Amino acid sequence: MDSENGGTRPMSSLSRLKPPSVSAAAALQEVSESQKNVRIPQPSQLPTGLTGLKRQFPDQPSRQPEAKRKTTNDRAGDFGARSIGPAAAAGSNIRPAPKGMSLANLNNPGPTHSRQLSNASRPPSTSNYGKSVGYGARPLTSHGDRPQTSMSFSKSTNGRARSHTRTRPVTAMANHVVEDEPVAGKQQNGTMPPPSFFQPSQSRAGPLPVRKSRARFSQSLSSISIPTSPTPRKSSLSSLVGRMDRFHIDEQQADQQAINGKQVIPEKDNQVQPQQQQAAVSLSNVTVRSRRKEEENPLAPTDQEVQADPVVPPPRTPVRVVRKAMSDFESALNVALTPRTVAASPSPTKSTQPFLTKESNLRGFTAWDVDERLHEVEAQFKAMKEVMHGSLTDRKAMEDVIELAKTRANDMERERDQLNQRNSSLQSELNELRLQVHSLTLDLETERRSHQFDVEGRSREHQHELNELRRELKDETERAQRGHREALEALERHYRAELDDERSQKSKEVDDLRTRLDSEQQDLHLALQGKDREMQTMQSQIEMLKRDLEQEQLAKKNLQQKFAELSTTNMTLEDRGRALRAQIEFLESDSKQQSDSFASMEARLQEALKIAEEARQKLIKEETERRVLFNKYQELKGNIRVMCRVRPVIDSSEGEEAKLLFPDLKTSAQIDVTGPEEKSSLGVVSRKTIPFEFDRVFTPSVQNEDVFGEISQLVQSALDGYNVCIFCYGQTGSGKTYTMSSADGMIPRATHMIYDTITQLKEKSWSYTMEGSFVEVYNEELNDLLTSSRESDPKRKLEIRHDDARKSTTVVNCKTVRLDSPGMVETMLAQAQNNRSVAATKANERSSRSHSVFILRLTGENAATGERCEGTLNLVDLAGSERLKHSQAEGERMRETQNINKSLACLGDVIEALGRGSGHVPYRNSKLTHLLQYSLGGNSKTLMFVMVSPLEAHLKETITSLRFATKVHNTHIGTAKSTKKLKE
Ligand SMILES: Nc1ncnc2c1ncn2[C@@H]1O[C@H](COP(=O)(O)OP(=O)(O)OP(=O)(O)O)[C@@H](O)[C@H]1O
């Protein structure tokens, strides 16, 4: 150990003066640091025992100055003063600490000192506290997170590799023990168990944990800090107590050796009495402080020197301690009496040893003052006497303490024995229980195996029984099935026999029922026939009754008529009677004159009636002649007539009205149109008035009814067997459709008139059939307007067929509707209007882009005269005649307009050709002229309406149309001939 510390202390014990070793210096520094960390408790903070201790041993700073080196007597006095503490504490009424609570807890029983389970956060334990000698917590070393305690120290002695922890002793006490106790047993592990004041003085065979707990408890007690007194007595006492601790350490070392170096980590032992703890605390602290003083005084005998002496047995009682102190004192005295080397005097011989020994050469030294030395010895002797006195007092206190400790030790021994006994009994019980558990386990296993064998055997038996039962059940089932089958067969036979009987019986019943039903059916049939006859009779009676009823109704009507006639006759007769009575009265007065007068009047009346009849007959004859004459007039005048109609201005928004004048309202055959402005060569702007004359000019105020009145004779001509063609020509929006197809236009009025005429002609034995068709010429193609686009077959195109012999035209594949009533004509017109191609242009929203032709074929027969006639009425609504440039049509509309213009030009060409009497009339140049071939010229009567717009904007078109109409009007296209012929 010395070599480890590098100390140079001589091994000889004669000098007893050794320089402080490095380890001792380190220990001294450790103790000094510990003392710095000590928080000196105030008297009020000290435990009661310690407070009493302080009362008994008050500090005496005046006896000896602090700077003065302490002598052995001083340390002995310290020992006595300190050793009294535990005794006083034992004698006082110190309340024992609670179980599990150390003395440190008593000093500061705050919650912060409660033992924590967590290593990382555990506050310094009481053991650590004892190591650090004060409340100041020692910072954690690098050896581990957990503060190193006496427990860990004890663990290191348990053979673990903890020798490296010796680099820094945990506590001053531990440092002292480790470094200053060159005991072989202690140095084996480099550590030693903490000293314990209550350690048994001899090795015992008691339980090791108890001893360990006592050691730990003693170390924890060392954490109690007691202020160090500067008095020499206290130093001496500390020295003594330190020696006593080392004695105990020796004893503990012996115990360690007794338990073969094995140490069990003590369990938590809280059974140490607080008085013992307190005593140990005081002693250990005193030891620490005294050792520090010893280190400061190298001349004083140290504990190591005492411990190093193997001859001197360690004192085991305070008496021995005192004796040892005395011997120490004597040794010190010898040293003191030994001539010292004066520091200022040179050494007679140069010795390499720094201390005085018996071999030291003292020759040459100056003699020292004996008197002074005696005084010093006397003073020291006095002090020694005082120390002795105090030591005796201390001895008594220590003996009390020892007695108390012995008592406590005995109690604990007893308790330990009891615990050992209980432990052994519990161990034996545990062993017994283990044996029982083992035997029970074996029994259980045996039982389980036997039970398993039993279960397997029983399962085999059950399986066998189950198989047997299955076989039996199968046999039983088969037997039962056989029995049931036989029973079923027997039952079947039985029921079959019963069924046969039942069937024969039922068949007999059915036969009876059938015969009965037949007879009943015959009866019912007979009854039904009777009922039929009755019903026929009833029906005949009903018929007869109906007829009777009708006859009765007729008779009733006749009677009613007769009654009415009779009533009238009665009234007439009454009137005549009244007249006759008046006449009788008159006659009675002047009968002859009155009778003559009556006869003359009667003759005049008869004459008037005769004249009236003659006039009526003459009227009829003249009417017939007029019609003949009209037709002859038509034939003579030419068969084309032109009428002009000007529509009214519908809305002022249409624009400025053109200047159209009608000069001759009587004849109504002229229209004067003020032409557009013209600039002459002289620059004079003027507007010409262009006069146009036609067969009839209709002003804007003329209604359709008046217009129809003018053409009704033409319609009548159709009934007389003429081909009549009425067509409207004019620009878009001039009123063509309005005139021809409106609700009161020419077509409805013509049909209505024809119906009326047909009805009238029935009296003359004429019967007519009327068939209508409606076609359209669009882009030089014929379309049937009475057939919708869905119904029409594109493969069946309309074709124009002419019958040259009959001068009639037929459109093949065109739908022809028999018109039996005026309502059918209206329906046909509406249908045609829907199917007609109407497209919008810039000239007119509702511009008709096609020519529509309504063909009404009239066939009449006169049953009386045998005459037959076929006439055709063509009502044509031409498309707009506006010029292409004006219409601004594009694309498809342009093509439409071109076709329209072409067909209209062809119409003009045909009329021109007819007027010229050309042999070839270009009917086939257009579909329109081709369709109207026999309605233009020949035996046809043609009427052209030239429609005029009243607007100034349409003036040019108006003039163009009027010029074209004038051209037509001036054309003589032949004589119309009636188709009326006698029926062969
Ligand atoms: N005499 C009239 N009295 C009142 N309104 C008329 C008369 N004539 C024409 N109209 C009106 O003028 C408008 C154009 O007439 P309509 O459609 O008959 O012209 P259009 O010559 O047939 O034109 P399109 O060639 O485009 O068919 C219509 O709204 C019609 O009602």
The ligand as an ORCA input file, in Angstrom:
! r2SCAN-3c Opt
* xyz 0 1
  N    -105.587     42.254    -99.575
  C    -104.927     42.081    -98.461
  N    -105.455     42.543    -97.313
  C    -104.800     42.390    -96.158
  N    -103.554     41.799    -96.036
  C    -102.986     41.321    -97.155
  C    -103.625     41.429    -98.402
  N    -102.819     40.864    -99.313
  C    -101.722     40.414    -98.670
  N    -101.822     40.666    -97.352
  C    -100.844     40.357    -96.345
  O     -99.567     40.576    -96.897
  C     -98.625     39.585    -96.480
  C     -98.031     38.929    -97.679
  O     -99.012     38.353    -98.408
  P     -98.751     36.920    -99.075
  O     -98.020     36.014    -98.246
  O    -100.023     36.447    -99.621
  O     -97.758     37.341   -100.227
  P     -97.258     36.351   -101.369
  O     -97.202     37.077   -102.607
  O     -98.030     35.118   -101.363
  O     -95.773     36.058   -100.933
  P     -94.976     34.780   -101.315
  O     -94.730     34.825   -102.780
  O     -93.749     34.888   -100.582
  O     -95.874     33.679   -100.988
  C     -99.424     38.600    -95.696
  O     -99.206     38.876    -94.362
  C    -100.856     38.879    -95.996
  O    -101.707     38.655    -94.895
*
